């Protein structure tokens, strides 16, 4: 049980170090929220999301781990967390969800367990569709939000409205981290209420200690973001993740926010950093493959001892 808790902590910490950028990257990058306040916001709303929702996503992930013992789950979480940490060291936002799913598939193959390829296909399809949906939702949000802002004539009220809307979008995205990404870990660790709180706090610790490089990539390097486009991208991505949560599909908030930033930037005719985007896309492929291969090798190694 202790090793399972330790590996779950490592995975939650890794999610905080990488995925927190997708929750607050646009808010920090647009200069609306400072880094320390962003981390506090993550802590509060991830705890809320982890304790109030996420059961559908947890069930989906737990179903993919059917037949695996505690030692196998420990190695799955360790493999996924290691892949995410390596990406975070380079400041590259990858999908922690993809890493976990890849590690589960690798573990199943190593143990000779049946893989539910139907569920895997549905999840992978969601990974492809979610950035596109997020991009479309971010454009729709931008159009509606701009109309609202155009009706505000007082400069002080306009600035205050933009600041609060960016804060709300970041809080919503942080809540989604608890209901989606962290729900993957909860599903594998089979944790109760206190375990959920512990993992949520662990995620916040990852955001505090190791997330700034990835936040910079998402919030500043990928595309220039102002308060209006930053809010629109964050809200569009969060809506896409919520749709997936309702359907019980574990998707990547990282893929959603990247699709949303690219979508709203292209609509506005603003440049997108193709080099940074290609690096992110490569990470999306490397994350599940690397985590899956590491899980496969570790489980085969330990099973032969």
Secondary structure by P-SEA (a helix, b strand, c coil): caaaaaaaaaaaaaaaacccccccaaaaaaccccaaaaaaaaaaaaaaaaaccaaaaaaaaaaaaccccaaaaaaaaaaaaaaaaaaaaacbbbbaaaaaaaaaaaaaaaaccccaaaaaaaaaaaaaaaaaaaaaaaaaaaaaaaaaaaacccaaaaaaaaaaaaaaaaaaaaaaaaacaaaaaaaaacccaaaaaaaaaaaaaaaacccaaaaaaaccccccccaaaaaaaaaaaaaaaaaaaaacccccaaaaaaaaaaaaaaaaccccaaaaaaaaaaaaaaaaaaaaaaaaaaaaaaaac
